[in-house]
Amino acid sequence: MKTAHKIRMNPTPEQVEYLKRACGTRRFIYNWGREQWEKQYHAYKLEQETTPEEQRVLKPPNALALKQQFHAIREAAYPWTYDVTKCVVEGAFADLGKAYSNFFAGRAAYPQYKKKGKSHESFYLANDKFTIGSHWIAIPGLGRFILDQRKQQSDRGKLRRKLGTVNLAEKLRFVTQGNASVPTKKRTRRKHVLCDEVKILGATVSCEAGHWYVSIQVEVTRERPPTPEPVVGVDVGVKQAAVVSDGRRLENQKPLARHLGKLGKLQRTLSKKQKAKDPETGKTTFSKNYQKQRLKVARKYQQIAAIRRDVQHKFTTEIARTCGAIGIEDLNILGMMANRKLSRAVADAAMGQLLQFLKIKVAASGGNLFMASRWFPSTKRCSGCGHVKKRMPLKHRTYYCLVCGLVIDRDLNAALNLEQFARDMLRHLLA
């Protein structure tokens, strides 16, 4: 199984300069590759339309050819890109090729240029270029970069730790059986995931709201846990974040609604900070106070997302460990977001993220997940007799069956219908 562990980093100010340099280099190379892709693709299309087939020489652009073209001019045109590890260049062109592949496959929108301050700052590290230990990670090129900077400043300073080693907030949770030391703290021992084999595939260093993280991708081999017996249905919504057919419920924490007042105050303060746009270049210059306030807004958004994610992780972990087959419903999230009266509440509930967590964890625990079509009448159908109503508006929170007289909560009725759907699918699967 392939998975990842995201760990917070605690870099020194000198190390932060290198990480920022690497992220900026990756962004520049990605934008350079996208610009060249556009030029070469337009030249290729023009040749296809105006030149006979036997005289055509141009080929459609691809990430590998662009990388070779960049390396041919790199030393002369962009020597400063050698200040960071070569993994930055490799990862930028890999991301560019993946972005166009996803667009042509219909999985994503057309690739856009990455803008400083707006795009997600990150860069990739190959598995053979970094070393991870107990609460530290060695990033290639970091020590040499810091020494060069110190030579320019004529100030060596004190070496309290290895320059190329960045402190981590926790250990890698995936450990090999037999080689793992037993932690003394119960909380740390609970986090460990014992595996037969652990293979590190790579890592991604990123910055979120001024905090640095490293996501380590691993491939683990472990004994498949026994499949639990219970079969349940899970209905997700806005009023109740999730309702399980066995009676368990996840209350909607509404983190955005609870923090909206503080968030609005921070954003109003941000709007009053100074910024100026150069009429000639079109670039906007922000004051230092603007940058500080923008960081406060970003960290408030990060806090809101962390509250939501923590609750959903705990709930989905419990469901995946205790249930063998789960029925869920495919939802038209974009259609729900189109309703301007419900869009904020739908976004705050993060139903798509909850279902995604459930898919991943059920697969890892050895269970079966069955997804009903978005046209499946889970809400309109009576869980007792199977009668389907024509309409079931949102204001009706209780289901009244006109045939058998069943009176039941609307969300619980939908969960019971999804449980029956899961049982039917499981019966067909085992037949």
N, C-alpha and C positions, 0 to 999 in steps of 0.2 A: 504494500500500500504506500502511495506517495502522499506525504503531508508536509506540514511546515510548522515551525515554532518561531513566533515573533517575540523578540527580547528587546527591552529598552537598553540603550547604550548611554554611558556617562563619559563623553569625551572631554578633554581639556580644551581651552580656547584655541591652542595651536592645532589640535586635531580637528576641531570644527572648521578651521580655515581650509584644511585639505578636503574634508568631506564636501564643503560648499564648492570648492574648485572642481571636484570630480562630478558633482551634480550639474554644474554649469557647463562643463566640457561635454557631458553626455547630451545635454539639451542642445548645445550648438551643433554637435555632429548629427543629431536627429534632424534638426531643421535644415542643415546642409544637405543631407540625404534626401529629404522630402523635396527641396527645391530642384535638385538634380533629377529626381524621379519625374517631376512635372515637365521639365525641359526635354528630357529624353523621350518621354511618352508622347508629347506633342509632336516632336520631330518624327517619331515612329509612325504616328497616325497620319501625318502629312505625307510621308513617303508611301504609305499604303494606299492613299487616295490619288496620288499624282504620278507615281512611278510604276512602270510595268513590272510584273512579278519577277521576271528573270533578272532585272536590274536592281532589285532591292537588296540592301546590305545591313540595314539597321534591325536590331532586335528589341523586343520590349524590355524595359528596365527590370532589374531584380536586385535584391539586397546584396548578394555576393559580389556582383559586378561593381556595384557602387562602393563597396568596401575596398576592393582592389584599386579602384580609381582614386579613392581618398588616400590610401597608403602611398600611392605613387607621387602625390603632391604634398603629403603631410609634412615632411621635413623642411621643405622650402617655404610653404605657405602658412602652415600652422604648427610651428615648432613648440609652442607653449602647451600643446596637447600631450607632450611627453612628460609633463610634470606629474601626471596621474597614471595609475595602472592601465595597462592595455585592455583590461576587462571592460573598461568604460566604453571603448570604441567598439569592441565586439558586441556588447549588450545593446548599444544604440542602434546598430544596423540590424540586429536580431529583432528588436522591438519594431523597427520600421517595416521589415518584411512581414512580421506578424500582423501589424496594423492594416497593411494593404491586403493581406490574405483574408483577414476577418471582414474587410469591406467587400471584397469580391465574392465572398461566400454569403453575404447578406447578414452577418452576425453583428456588424457594428457600422457606425457612420463613417463618412469619408475622413481620412486622417487630417488633422489640423496641425499648424505650427504650435510648438510649445513656448509659452511666454513666461518669462521670469516673474515670480511672485504669484502666478495663477496656476501653472501646471504643477503636477505632483513631482516633487524633487526626489530623485532616486537614481541609483546606479547598481549594476549587476557585478557579482564576483563569481568567477569560476571555482569549482570545488577544489582544484589543485593549486589555487593561488592564495588561499587564506588558511589560517590555522585557528581552531577554536579549542579553548581549554576550560578550566574551571573559572567561571566569571571573567573571562577575557577572550578577545578575538584579535588576531594579528592581521592587519589589512596591508596588502602589498603597496609599496611605494610611500607609505605614510612617514616612516622614520627618515628616509632620505629627503623628503620634502621639507620636514621640520628643520633638519640640519642645514639645508640650503638657505632657508629663511633666516636662521640664526646667524649664519655667516654673513649674510647681507646686512644684518642689524648689528653685527659685532658684539653680540651678547649671547653667550652660551647658556647661562642660567644653570639651574640644578636639575640633574637627571634623577627624578624620584622613581621612575619606572621606565620600561622600554618605550621608546618613542613610537614604535609601530604597533603597540598594543593598546587596545581600547577596553576600558572596564565595562562589564556587562552586569545588569541588575540581577540576573539569575543564571543558573546552569541550563544546558540543553536538557530538556525533559526526557528525551529518548535515549536510553542507555542499554547496553548489551548485558544480558544476564551473565553473572559470574565476574564481570569486570566492574560492576557497579558497587561502590561503597554505600553502606546503609546510612542514610541521613539520620541525624540525631533528632531533628524537629519533625513532629508528626505531619505538619503542614507541607514541609518539603518532601517527605516520604510519600505523601499522597499524590504529589504532582508527578513523580517519576513514572515513566511508562517503560516497563521491562520488555525487551524485544530479543528475538533470537539473533537478529543481525540488523545493524544500522549503517546505512550508506548515505553519506552527505552528497547531494546533487549540486548544490550551489547556494548562493545567498544574495539577498537584495537589501541594500542599505537605503533607508529613506528618512525623510524629515517630515514630521507632522506637528504643526503648531509650535515650532521651536524645539521639539524633542526629537532625538535621533533614535532610530530603531533598526535592527537587523532581523530579517526574516530568513531563517535557515531552512531550505528545502531538503527533506530527507526521504529515503525509501527504506521502509522498515519491514522486516519479516517477523511475524509473531503468530502464536497459536490462535486460531479463530475461536472466539468465545462461544459457549453454547447458546443456541438461539432460544430466547424466551418464548413462552407459549402464548400469552395473551394477544388477542387481536382487537385493535381499537380503531376508532376514527377520530381525526383531529380537524375541527373547524376553526379557522382563523377569522378574525374580524376586527372591528374598530372599538366597539363597546367593551367586549371581552377579547383580549389579545389572542387567546386560544381556549377552546373548550374540548375536552377529551370525553369520549363516550362513556368512560367509566366514572365520570363525575369530577375529575380533576380540572381545574381552571387556572389560567394565567391571567391575572388582572393587567389591564393596560396601564402601565406606569405613567404614560404621557409625559416623558421627560422634557420634550420641547415646550409643551403647554405650561409646565411648572416653572421653567426657566425663561419663559418668554419676556417677562418684565425686566429681568436683569440683562438679558441679551439685547433687548431694545435700547436700554440705557447705554450699554457699551457701544452700540452701533451709532446712536445719536452723538455720543462723544467723538466717535471716529469721524463722523461727517464734518465736524467743526475743526479738525486738524488741517494744517496748511499743506497744500499741494499746488504745483504750478506746471503748466504744460508749455513746452517750447514750441512756438508757432513754426519754426523752421524745420526742426527734426521730428516734431510730433511726439516726443518722449515726455512722459510725466515724471516730475521730480517730487518725491515725498519727503517731508520733514522727518526728523528722528522721532519726534513725539507721535507722528502718524504711524510709523513703523511699530513703536511700542504698543500703541492702542490696537493696531491691527492684530498683533500677537495675542492680546487679551481676548479679542473677539474669537480668534481661531481656537484658543484654548477652551473657551466656553462651549463652542460647537463640539470640540473633542470630548468634553465632559458629558455633554448630552448624548453623544453617540456611544460613549463607554457605558453609561447607565443602561441604555437600551440593549446593548450587546451583551452585557453581563447577565441580565435577567433572562434573555433568550437562550444564552449558552447553558445556563443551569437547567432551564425547563426542558430543552431538547435533549440534553444529556440524560436526564431522568427518564424521559419517554423512550429513548433509544435503548437504554439498559433494561427496561422492564417490559417492553412490548416486542413481540416477534413479527407481527405484521401490522402495518399502519396504513390507513386510507386517508388521503388528502385530496384536495380539489385544486385544479389549475385555476388561477385567478387572472383576470384582465386588469392588472395594476394600472396600466396607462389609461385605460378607460375610466377607472375610478378617480384617477388624478385629474381627469378632464372636468369633473364636477367641482366648480370653484367653491362650493359650500362645504365640501368634504375633503378637498385636496390636502389641506394642512393636517387634518386628523388622520387621513390615510398614510401620509408620509411619516407622521409621528409613530404610527403603529408598526411600520416596517414589516409588513406581512411577507413580502418577498424574501427578506433576509431570514425570517423565522423558518420559512419552508426550505430555504437553501441549507440552513444549519441542520434541519431534520434529515434532509436527503443524505448529507455527508455522514452524519453520525449513525444513522440506521444502517448504511452500507458498511461502516467500520465495525459495528457491533454484530454483524451477521444476520440482521433482520431483513424483511422485505417491505418495500414501500410501493404502494399502488396509488397512482395519480388519476383521478377521475377528470373527465373533460369539463371545460368551463360551462358546458351546456347541461351537465348533469344536475337534475333538479333536487339537490340536497336540501334546500330550504323549503321548497314547495311540496315535497313529498312527505306523506305521513309515515313515520317510522313504525306505526302499528299495523295499518292495513294496506299501505302502499298507494293510497289515493293522492293524486297530484292536483294541487290548486292551480288556477290560472294566474293569479297574482298574489304576491306576498310583499307588500310595501315595507320599507325599513321601519316605519313607525309602529308596526305590529311586532312587539317583542315576545308575544306568546302565540304558539301555534294551536289553533282550534280546528280539529278535523270534523268536517261536516258529515262524514260517513260513519265512523266508529265512535265519535265523541271524545277522542283523545285530546287532553289539554296538557301541553308540555312547553318548556322553554324553547324559543326559536333556535338558539345556537346548539342546545343539547340535541334537539331533533335532527339538525343537520349532521352533527357528529355521529349519531346512531345510524343515519343513512349511509354515511361514509364507512362506518364499521361493517355494515352489511355488504357494501361494495367490495371492501377488502376481503371479506370472507368468500364472496363469489369468485373473485380473481384468484385467491389462494386455492380454491377448490379446482378451478380450471388448470392452475399451474401444477398441482400435484396429481391431476388425473392422467 
